Amino acid sequence: MGSSLAAGLAAAHAKGVVHAGLSPSAVFLSTEGPRVGSFGAVRAVGPDGEARDGVPWLTAGCVAPEQAAGGRPRPLGDVHALGAVLAFAATGHTAPECDELPASLRAAVAACLSRDPARRPRAAELAHRLTSTAVASQATVLDATAALPLPAGIIAALARQSASVLAADPPLAPR
């Protein structure tokens, strides 16, 4: 999971695109693996220098400190957000204690969540690191957490989404 999300961000960053709002709700699960959506929501918030914390569609634990303070969205802010997304996938919240994380994710998540952007890995480096970790353990990053049950919050969110899809009335065909 983590390696494909990091690779997706790396591809976007290589084209000069910053997500600027990555959070668990911006990750879509498909049969081919996770996909990143909702690029650029934060750009609608305000100009550089204007604080971006407290914006309804930005998840507080996912906004990099420099971005929350009003800094321009940058690739290393996306990496901070990816660390929070990985933490959420493993524990159910975006800022876990280190010992809550599976050992295979601890170093990568800690590096991503560094308050100092210069200490965060680039997305391409993170993708490589997570792929190497997955290959070394003969599992994907998501499978590495499979021994742990999915956090209750994630299960509840998936159940609510599934129920709303099943309860939706299909559009009527035009006559």
Biotite code that builds the C-alpha atoms (Angstrom):
import biotite.structure as struc

atoms = struc.array([
    struc.Atom([0.000, 0.000, 0.000], chain_id="A", res_id=1, res_name="MET", atom_name="CA", element="C"),
    struc.Atom([2.560, 2.553, 1.093], chain_id="A", res_id=2, res_name="GLY", atom_name="CA", element="C"),
    struc.Atom([4.971, 1.937, -1.753], chain_id="A", res_id=3, res_name="SER", atom_name="CA", element="C"),
    struc.Atom([2.304, 2.449, -4.428], chain_id="A", res_id=4, res_name="SER", atom_name="CA", element="C"),
    struc.Atom([1.039, 5.651, -2.779], chain_id="A", res_id=5, res_name="LEU", atom_name="CA", element="C"),
    struc.Atom([4.601, 6.963, -2.484], chain_id="A", res_id=6, res_name="ALA", atom_name="CA", element="C"),
    struc.Atom([5.275, 6.044, -6.124], chain_id="A", res_id=7, res_name="ALA", atom_name="CA", element="C"),
    struc.Atom([2.121, 7.905, -7.172], chain_id="A", res_id=8, res_name="GLY", atom_name="CA", element="C"),
    struc.Atom([3.225, 11.002, -5.278], chain_id="A", res_id=9, res_name="LEU", atom_name="CA", element="C"),
    struc.Atom([6.733, 10.694, -6.744], chain_id="A", res_id=10, res_name="ALA", atom_name="CA", element="C"),
    struc.Atom([5.254, 10.638, -10.261], chain_id="A", res_id=11, res_name="ALA", atom_name="CA", element="C"),
    struc.Atom([3.151, 13.715, -9.496], chain_id="A", res_id=12, res_name="ALA", atom_name="CA", element="C"),
    struc.Atom([6.112, 15.522, -7.945], chain_id="A", res_id=13, res_name="HIS", atom_name="CA", element="C"),
    struc.Atom([8.254, 14.719, -11.005], chain_id="A", res_id=14, res_name="ALA", atom_name="CA", element="C"),
    struc.Atom([5.657, 16.594, -13.095], chain_id="A", res_id=15, res_name="LYS", atom_name="CA", element="C"),
    struc.Atom([5.682, 19.562, -10.710], chain_id="A", res_id=16, res_name="GLY", atom_name="CA", element="C"),
    struc.Atom([2.335, 18.687, -9.081], chain_id="A", res_id=17, res_name="VAL", atom_name="CA", element="C"),
    struc.Atom([1.856, 18.759, -5.321], chain_id="A", res_id=18, res_name="VAL", atom_name="CA", element="C"),
    struc.Atom([-1.148, 17.004, -3.780], chain_id="A", res_id=19, res_name="HIS", atom_name="CA", element="C"),
    struc.Atom([-1.539, 19.575, -1.007], chain_id="A", res_id=20, res_name="ALA", atom_name="CA", element="C"),
    struc.Atom([-4.267, 17.739, 0.878], chain_id="A", res_id=21, res_name="GLY", atom_name="CA", element="C"),
    struc.Atom([-3.395, 14.051, 1.151], chain_id="A", res_id=22, res_name="LEU", atom_name="CA", element="C"),
    struc.Atom([-5.308, 12.314, 3.934], chain_id="A", res_id=23, res_name="SER", atom_name="CA", element="C"),
    struc.Atom([-6.963, 8.939, 4.501], chain_id="A", res_id=24, res_name="PRO", atom_name="CA", element="C"),
    struc.Atom([-10.115, 10.245, 2.794], chain_id="A", res_id=25, res_name="SER", atom_name="CA", element="C"),
    struc.Atom([-8.110, 11.070, -0.352], chain_id="A", res_id=26, res_name="ALA", atom_name="CA", element="C"),
    struc.Atom([-7.008, 7.443, -0.757], chain_id="A", res_id=27, res_name="VAL", atom_name="CA", element="C"),
    struc.Atom([-9.297, 5.209, -2.771], chain_id="A", res_id=28, res_name="PHE", atom_name="CA", element="C"),
    struc.Atom([-9.068, 1.441, -2.455], chain_id="A", res_id=29, res_name="LEU", atom_name="CA", element="C"),
    struc.Atom([-9.357, -0.526, -5.672], chain_id="A", res_id=30, res_name="SER", atom_name="CA", element="C"),
    struc.Atom([-8.737, -4.117, -6.663], chain_id="A", res_id=31, res_name="THR", atom_name="CA", element="C"),
    struc.Atom([-5.413, -2.963, -8.142], chain_id="A", res_id=32, res_name="GLU", atom_name="CA", element="C"),
    struc.Atom([-4.387, -1.332, -4.871], chain_id="A", res_id=33, res_name="GLY", atom_name="CA", element="C"),
    struc.Atom([-4.740, 2.118, -3.335], chain_id="A", res_id=34, res_name="PRO", atom_name="CA", element="C"),
    struc.Atom([-5.028, 5.223, -5.502], chain_id="A", res_id=35, res_name="ARG", atom_name="CA", element="C"),
    struc.Atom([-4.535, 8.874, -4.582], chain_id="A", res_id=36, res_name="VAL", atom_name="CA", element="C"),
    struc.Atom([-7.283, 11.325, -5.506], chain_id="A", res_id=37, res_name="GLY", atom_name="CA", element="C"),
    struc.Atom([-8.441, 14.850, -4.583], chain_id="A", res_id=38, res_name="SER", atom_name="CA", element="C"),
    struc.Atom([-5.317, 16.679, -5.727], chain_id="A", res_id=39, res_name="PHE", atom_name="CA", element="C"),
    struc.Atom([-4.979, 20.328, -4.786], chain_id="A", res_id=40, res_name="GLY", atom_name="CA", element="C"),
    struc.Atom([-7.844, 20.941, -2.377], chain_id="A", res_id=41, res_name="ALA", atom_name="CA", element="C"),
    struc.Atom([-5.664, 23.187, -0.224], chain_id="A", res_id=42, res_name="VAL", atom_name="CA", element="C"),
    struc.Atom([-4.963, 25.639, -3.062], chain_id="A", res_id=43, res_name="ARG", atom_name="CA", element="C"),
    struc.Atom([-8.508, 26.928, -2.684], chain_id="A", res_id=44, res_name="ALA", atom_name="CA", element="C"),
    struc.Atom([-7.871, 27.809, 0.949], chain_id="A", res_id=45, res_name="VAL", atom_name="CA", element="C"),
    struc.Atom([-5.928, 31.021, 0.574], chain_id="A", res_id=46, res_name="GLY", atom_name="CA", element="C"),
    struc.Atom([-2.680, 32.652, -0.477], chain_id="A", res_id=47, res_name="PRO", atom_name="CA", element="C"),
    struc.Atom([0.767, 31.848, 0.882], chain_id="A", res_id=48, res_name="ASP", atom_name="CA", element="C"),
    struc.Atom([1.264, 33.111, 4.401], chain_id="A", res_id=49, res_name="GLY", atom_name="CA", element="C"),
    struc.Atom([-2.337, 32.415, 5.393], chain_id="A", res_id=50, res_name="GLU", atom_name="CA", element="C"),
    struc.Atom([-2.747, 29.676, 7.999], chain_id="A", res_id=51, res_name="ALA", atom_name="CA", element="C"),
    struc.Atom([-4.297, 26.484, 6.659], chain_id="A", res_id=52, res_name="ARG", atom_name="CA", element="C"),
    struc.Atom([-5.123, 24.764, 9.907], chain_id="A", res_id=53, res_name="ASP", atom_name="CA", element="C"),
    struc.Atom([-8.770, 24.281, 10.776], chain_id="A", res_id=54, res_name="GLY", atom_name="CA", element="C"),
    struc.Atom([-9.911, 24.039, 7.149], chain_id="A", res_id=55, res_name="VAL", atom_name="CA", element="C"),
    struc.Atom([-12.810, 21.540, 7.076], chain_id="A", res_id=56, res_name="PRO", atom_name="CA", element="C"),
    struc.Atom([-11.545, 19.303, 4.264], chain_id="A", res_id=57, res_name="TRP", atom_name="CA", element="C"),
    struc.Atom([-7.968, 19.124, 5.510], chain_id="A", res_id=58, res_name="LEU", atom_name="CA", element="C"),
    struc.Atom([-7.261, 16.444, 8.105], chain_id="A", res_id=59, res_name="THR", atom_name="CA", element="C"),
    struc.Atom([-5.373, 18.123, 10.946], chain_id="A", res_id=60, res_name="ALA", atom_name="CA", element="C"),
    struc.Atom([-2.911, 15.280, 11.539], chain_id="A", res_id=61, res_name="GLY", atom_name="CA", element="C"),
    struc.Atom([-2.068, 15.144, 7.840], chain_id="A", res_id=62, res_name="CYS", atom_name="CA", element="C"),
    struc.Atom([-1.183, 18.779, 7.236], chain_id="A", res_id=63, res_name="VAL", atom_name="CA", element="C"),
    struc.Atom([2.568, 19.374, 7.466], chain_id="A", res_id=64, res_name="ALA", atom_name="CA", element="C"),
    struc.Atom([3.496, 21.895, 10.179], chain_id="A", res_id=65, res_name="PRO", atom_name="CA", element="C"),
    struc.Atom([4.995, 24.327, 7.683], chain_id="A", res_id=66, res_name="GLU", atom_name="CA", element="C"),
    struc.Atom([1.859, 24.157, 5.542], chain_id="A", res_id=67, res_name="GLN", atom_name="CA", element="C"),
    struc.Atom([-0.488, 24.589, 8.526], chain_id="A", res_id=68, res_name="ALA", atom_name="CA", element="C"),
    struc.Atom([1.410, 27.767, 9.410], chain_id="A", res_id=69, res_name="ALA", atom_name="CA", element="C"),
    struc.Atom([0.754, 29.176, 5.940], chain_id="A", res_id=70, res_name="GLY", atom_name="CA", element="C"),
    struc.Atom([3.715, 27.888, 3.971], chain_id="A", res_id=71, res_name="GLY", atom_name="CA", element="C"),
    struc.Atom([3.242, 27.038, 0.339], chain_id="A", res_id=72, res_name="ARG", atom_name="CA", element="C"),
    struc.Atom([2.355, 23.379, -0.303], chain_id="A", res_id=73, res_name="PRO", atom_name="CA", element="C"),
    struc.Atom([5.502, 21.504, -1.295], chain_id="A", res_id=74, res_name="ARG", atom_name="CA", element="C"),
    struc.Atom([6.380, 17.873, -2.081], chain_id="A", res_id=75, res_name="PRO", atom_name="CA", element="C"),
    struc.Atom([7.846, 17.257, 1.375], chain_id="A", res_id=76, res_name="LEU", atom_name="CA", element="C"),
    struc.Atom([4.506, 18.333, 2.860], chain_id="A", res_id=77, res_name="GLY", atom_name="CA", element="C"),
    struc.Atom([2.923, 15.537, 0.829], chain_id="A", res_id=78, res_name="ASP", atom_name="CA", element="C"),
    struc.Atom([5.464, 13.131, 2.326], chain_id="A", res_id=79, res_name="VAL", atom_name="CA", element="C"),
    struc.Atom([4.433, 14.262, 5.824], chain_id="A", res_id=80, res_name="HIS", atom_name="CA", element="C"),
    struc.Atom([0.807, 13.595, 4.892], chain_id="A", res_id=81, res_name="ALA", atom_name="CA", element="C"),
    struc.Atom([1.713, 10.167, 3.489], chain_id="A", res_id=82, res_name="LEU", atom_name="CA", element="C"),
    struc.Atom([3.339, 9.280, 6.810], chain_id="A", res_id=83, res_name="GLY", atom_name="CA", element="C"),
    struc.Atom([0.086, 10.204, 8.549], chain_id="A", res_id=84, res_name="ALA", atom_name="CA", element="C"),
    struc.Atom([-1.915, 8.125, 6.037], chain_id="A", res_id=85, res_name="VAL", atom_name="CA", element="C"),
    struc.Atom([0.343, 5.103, 6.622], chain_id="A", res_id=86, res_name="LEU", atom_name="CA", element="C"),
    struc.Atom([0.001, 5.563, 10.375], chain_id="A", res_id=87, res_name="ALA", atom_name="CA", element="C"),
    struc.Atom([-3.788, 5.746, 10.006], chain_id="A", res_id=88, res_name="PHE", atom_name="CA", element="C"),
    struc.Atom([-3.863, 2.583, 7.886], chain_id="A", res_id=89, res_name="ALA", atom_name="CA", element="C"),
    struc.Atom([-1.903, 0.719, 10.543], chain_id="A", res_id=90, res_name="ALA", atom_name="CA", element="C"),
    struc.Atom([-3.428, 2.125, 13.731], chain_id="A", res_id=91, res_name="THR", atom_name="CA", element="C"),
    struc.Atom([-6.629, 4.042, 12.984], chain_id="A", res_id=92, res_name="GLY", atom_name="CA", element="C"),
    struc.Atom([-5.197, 7.464, 13.778], chain_id="A", res_id=93, res_name="HIS", atom_name="CA", element="C"),
    struc.Atom([-2.719, 9.815, 12.132], chain_id="A", res_id=94, res_name="THR", atom_name="CA", element="C"),
    struc.Atom([-0.361, 10.433, 15.047], chain_id="A", res_id=95, res_name="ALA", atom_name="CA", element="C"),
    struc.Atom([0.277, 7.113, 16.797], chain_id="A", res_id=96, res_name="PRO", atom_name="CA", element="C"),
    struc.Atom([2.855, 6.351, 19.418], chain_id="A", res_id=97, res_name="GLU", atom_name="CA", element="C"),
    struc.Atom([5.860, 4.684, 17.807], chain_id="A", res_id=98, res_name="CYS", atom_name="CA", element="C"),
    struc.Atom([5.228, 1.334, 19.510], chain_id="A", res_id=99, res_name="ASP", atom_name="CA", element="C"),
    struc.Atom([1.690, 1.209, 18.065], chain_id="A", res_id=100, res_name="GLU", atom_name="CA", element="C"),
    struc.Atom([3.109, 0.910, 14.542], chain_id="A", res_id=101, res_name="LEU", atom_name="CA", element="C"),
    struc.Atom([4.247, -2.388, 13.075], chain_id="A", res_id=102, res_name="PRO", atom_name="CA", element="C"),
    struc.Atom([8.042, -2.611, 13.266], chain_id="A", res_id=103, res_name="ALA", atom_name="CA", element="C"),
    struc.Atom([8.256, -2.608, 9.455], chain_id="A", res_id=104, res_name="SER", atom_name="CA", element="C"),
    struc.Atom([6.720, 0.889, 9.302], chain_id="A", res_id=105, res_name="LEU", atom_name="CA", element="C"),
    struc.Atom([8.222, 2.631, 12.338], chain_id="A", res_id=106, res_name="ARG", atom_name="CA", element="C"),
    struc.Atom([11.305, 4.166, 10.752], chain_id="A", res_id=107, res_name="ALA", atom_name="CA", element="C"),
    struc.Atom([9.554, 5.219, 7.549], chain_id="A", res_id=108, res_name="ALA", atom_name="CA", element="C"),
    struc.Atom([6.574, 6.806, 9.313], chain_id="A", res_id=109, res_name="VAL", atom_name="CA", element="C"),
    struc.Atom([8.816, 8.564, 11.841], chain_id="A", res_id=110, res_name="ALA", atom_name="CA", element="C"),
    struc.Atom([10.920, 10.022, 9.014], chain_id="A", res_id=111, res_name="ALA", atom_name="CA", element="C"),
    struc.Atom([7.825, 11.183, 7.120], chain_id="A", res_id=112, res_name="CYS", atom_name="CA", element="C"),
    struc.Atom([6.311, 12.829, 10.188], chain_id="A", res_id=113, res_name="LEU", atom_name="CA", element="C"),
    struc.Atom([9.445, 14.804, 11.050], chain_id="A", res_id=114, res_name="SER", atom_name="CA", element="C"),
    struc.Atom([8.602, 18.416, 11.861], chain_id="A", res_id=115, res_name="ARG", atom_name="CA", element="C"),
    struc.Atom([11.684, 19.442, 9.855], chain_id="A", res_id=116, res_name="ASP", atom_name="CA", element="C"),
    struc.Atom([10.965, 19.032, 6.118], chain_id="A", res_id=117, res_name="PRO", atom_name="CA", element="C"),
    struc.Atom([14.685, 18.603, 5.412], chain_id="A", res_id=118, res_name="ALA", atom_name="CA", element="C"),
    struc.Atom([14.649, 15.387, 7.470], chain_id="A", res_id=119, res_name="ARG", atom_name="CA", element="C"),
    struc.Atom([11.809, 13.819, 5.476], chain_id="A", res_id=120, res_name="ARG", atom_name="CA", element="C"),
    struc.Atom([12.567, 11.439, 2.601], chain_id="A", res_id=121, res_name="PRO", atom_name="CA", element="C"),
    struc.Atom([11.579, 12.374, -0.936], chain_id="A", res_id=122, res_name="ARG", atom_name="CA", element="C"),
    struc.Atom([8.534, 10.435, -2.216], chain_id="A", res_id=123, res_name="ALA", atom_name="CA", element="C"),
    struc.Atom([10.650, 8.395, -4.679], chain_id="A", res_id=124, res_name="ALA", atom_name="CA", element="C"),
    struc.Atom([13.084, 7.452, -1.914], chain_id="A", res_id=125, res_name="GLU", atom_name="CA", element="C"),
    struc.Atom([10.180, 6.458, 0.324], chain_id="A", res_id=126, res_name="LEU", atom_name="CA", element="C"),
    struc.Atom([8.646, 4.330, -2.440], chain_id="A", res_id=127, res_name="ALA", atom_name="CA", element="C"),
    struc.Atom([11.958, 2.510, -2.837], chain_id="A", res_id=128, res_name="HIS", atom_name="CA", element="C"),
    struc.Atom([12.353, 2.078, 0.927], chain_id="A", res_id=129, res_name="ARG", atom_name="CA", element="C"),
    struc.Atom([8.824, 0.700, 1.352], chain_id="A", res_id=130, res_name="LEU", atom_name="CA", element="C"),
    struc.Atom([9.189, -1.611, -1.660], chain_id="A", res_id=131, res_name="THR", atom_name="CA", element="C"),
    struc.Atom([12.482, -2.924, -0.285], chain_id="A", res_id=132, res_name="SER", atom_name="CA", element="C"),
    struc.Atom([10.881, -3.482, 3.121], chain_id="A", res_id=133, res_name="THR", atom_name="CA", element="C"),
    struc.Atom([7.980, -5.330, 1.508], chain_id="A", res_id=134, res_name="ALA", atom_name="CA", element="C"),
    struc.Atom([10.238, -7.526, -0.624], chain_id="A", res_id=135, res_name="VAL", atom_name="CA", element="C"),
    struc.Atom([12.514, -8.293, 2.318], chain_id="A", res_id=136, res_name="ALA", atom_name="CA", element="C"),
    struc.Atom([9.566, -9.413, 4.413], chain_id="A", res_id=137, res_name="SER", atom_name="CA", element="C"),
    struc.Atom([7.948, -11.310, 1.478], chain_id="A", res_id=138, res_name="GLN", atom_name="CA", element="C"),
    struc.Atom([4.809, -9.191, 1.912], chain_id="A", res_id=139, res_name="ALA", atom_name="CA", element="C"),
    struc.Atom([3.375, -5.852, 0.929], chain_id="A", res_id=140, res_name="THR", atom_name="CA", element="C"),
    struc.Atom([3.342, -3.077, 3.484], chain_id="A", res_id=141, res_name="VAL", atom_name="CA", element="C"),
    struc.Atom([-0.381, -3.582, 3.953], chain_id="A", res_id=142, res_name="LEU", atom_name="CA", element="C"),
    struc.Atom([0.122, -7.334, 4.351], chain_id="A", res_id=143, res_name="ASP", atom_name="CA", element="C"),
    struc.Atom([2.774, -6.585, 6.966], chain_id="A", res_id=144, res_name="ALA", atom_name="CA", element="C"),
    struc.Atom([-0.021, -5.177, 9.116], chain_id="A", res_id=145, res_name="THR", atom_name="CA", element="C"),
    struc.Atom([-2.406, -8.052, 8.336], chain_id="A", res_id=146, res_name="ALA", atom_name="CA", element="C"),
    struc.Atom([-1.560, -9.763, 11.607], chain_id="A", res_id=147, res_name="ALA", atom_name="CA", element="C"),
    struc.Atom([-3.170, -6.751, 13.229], chain_id="A", res_id=148, res_name="LEU", atom_name="CA", element="C"),
    struc.Atom([-6.908, -6.352, 12.749], chain_id="A", res_id=149, res_name="PRO", atom_name="CA", element="C"),
    struc.Atom([-7.930, -3.253, 10.840], chain_id="A", res_id=150, res_name="LEU", atom_name="CA", element="C"),
    struc.Atom([-8.631, -0.447, 13.288], chain_id="A", res_id=151, res_name="PRO", atom_name="CA", element="C"),
    struc.Atom([-12.292, -0.213, 14.280], chain_id="A", res_id=152, res_name="ALA", atom_name="CA", element="C"),
    struc.Atom([-12.591, 3.281, 12.785], chain_id="A", res_id=153, res_name="GLY", atom_name="CA", element="C"),
    struc.Atom([-11.538, 2.022, 9.361], chain_id="A", res_id=154, res_name="ILE", atom_name="CA", element="C"),
    struc.Atom([-13.899, -0.940, 9.508], chain_id="A", res_id=155, res_name="ILE", atom_name="CA", element="C"),
    struc.Atom([-16.769, 1.350, 10.555], chain_id="A", res_id=156, res_name="ALA", atom_name="CA", element="C"),
    struc.Atom([-16.001, 3.836, 7.760], chain_id="A", res_id=157, res_name="ALA", atom_name="CA", element="C"),
    struc.Atom([-15.897, 1.069, 5.144], chain_id="A", res_id=158, res_name="LEU", atom_name="CA", element="C"),
    struc.Atom([-19.164, -0.357, 6.457], chain_id="A", res_id=159, res_name="ALA", atom_name="CA", element="C"),
    struc.Atom([-20.881, 3.064, 6.318], chain_id="A", res_id=160, res_name="ARG", atom_name="CA", element="C"),
    struc.Atom([-19.648, 3.661, 2.779], chain_id="A", res_id=161, res_name="GLN", atom_name="CA", element="C"),
    struc.Atom([-20.750, 0.219, 1.647], chain_id="A", res_id=162, res_name="SER", atom_name="CA", element="C"),
    struc.Atom([-24.173, 0.634, 3.250], chain_id="A", res_id=163, res_name="ALA", atom_name="CA", element="C"),
    struc.Atom([-24.703, 4.022, 1.608], chain_id="A", res_id=164, res_name="SER", atom_name="CA", element="C"),
    struc.Atom([-23.822, 2.619, -1.814], chain_id="A", res_id=165, res_name="VAL", atom_name="CA", element="C"),
    struc.Atom([-26.155, -0.329, -1.352], chain_id="A", res_id=166, res_name="LEU", atom_name="CA", element="C"),
    struc.Atom([-28.978, 1.908, -0.084], chain_id="A", res_id=167, res_name="ALA", atom_name="CA", element="C"),
    struc.Atom([-28.674, 4.440, -2.909], chain_id="A", res_id=168, res_name="ALA", atom_name="CA", element="C"),
    struc.Atom([-31.445, 4.531, -5.469], chain_id="A", res_id=169, res_name="ASP", atom_name="CA", element="C"),
    struc.Atom([-30.082, 4.014, -8.953], chain_id="A", res_id=170, res_name="PRO", atom_name="CA", element="C"),
    struc.Atom([-30.884, 6.813, -11.370], chain_id="A", res_id=171, res_name="PRO", atom_name="CA", element="C"),
    struc.Atom([-33.936, 6.182, -13.487], chain_id="A", res_id=172, res_name="LEU", atom_name="CA", element="C"),
    struc.Atom([-33.357, 5.618, -17.171], chain_id="A", res_id=173, res_name="ALA", atom_name="CA", element="C"),
    struc.Atom([-34.777, 8.396, -19.359], chain_id="A", res_id=174, res_name="PRO", atom_name="CA", element="C"),
    struc.Atom([-38.003, 7.476, -21.147], chain_id="A", res_id=175, res_name="ARG", atom_name="CA", element="C"),
])
